[in-house]
């Protein structure tokens, strides 16, 4: 398997955005080098460049050819394609949505690669797993000697105070294999915490309200996941106020300014999720 000049795995990052996937690699301590990132949005690329001193390839991914991808000899691909074709707000047009075309094009290139990746990681919204695009993903991976494991997971299961579930697909090209082979070719969806051994996870459906509260309370404070430039213990309240425009003595009756306008609810309410606070 090809290695980067630094000895780690060679990685391509598609739909790189501001670099969430790359940041995850760094935080996880994976010995890997991002050979190239691909993103069409100029503003996202500005942020990515600021974060990593590397500006992604900016252009339509649909213009890439098998020869273009082969030259990177990548071990792994990270893909976070546009989610709008599979969301309620995006009207769930699936493969009929132009924003799905580039991902479909990448999938179609895999059988023609002379140096296909050994691993793929795909992330998207819940709803992707029932789409035609998903069916095409699984079909092509199966035809090109990949084994897959799929999951729908919530950050709450990892102790992170954020409740939005996401779809994940892990794929390895044979002869590579997964440790828990019983999960091969399955979609695992469980609301239970993942701190316990993996073999205890089951498709138990939704948690009870009591169990959900316990799961929420088991999470670390959100401040533990924030990285601030100011390493001191004190926060400059005046500077925060100048940025946010909020005064230090906000009264309860001023909370009206934060209500979602009824006109917005009427227009987009079907695409909104309602979150009830678990804190009194």
ABEGO torsion letter per residue (X at the ends): XBBBAAGBBBBBBBGAEAGAAAAAAAAAGBBBBBABBBBABAAAAAAAAAAAGBBBBBEBAAABBAAAAAAAGBABBBBBBBAAAABAAAGGAEAABAAAAAAAAAAAAAAABABBBABBBBBBBBGAAABAAAAAAAAAAAAAGBBBBBBBBBAAAAGBBBABBBBBBBBBBOABBBABAAABGBBBBBABBAABBAAABBBAEBBBAAAAAAAAAABBBAAAABBBABABABBBAAAAAAAAGBBABBBAAAAAAABBBAAAAAAAAAABBBBBBABX
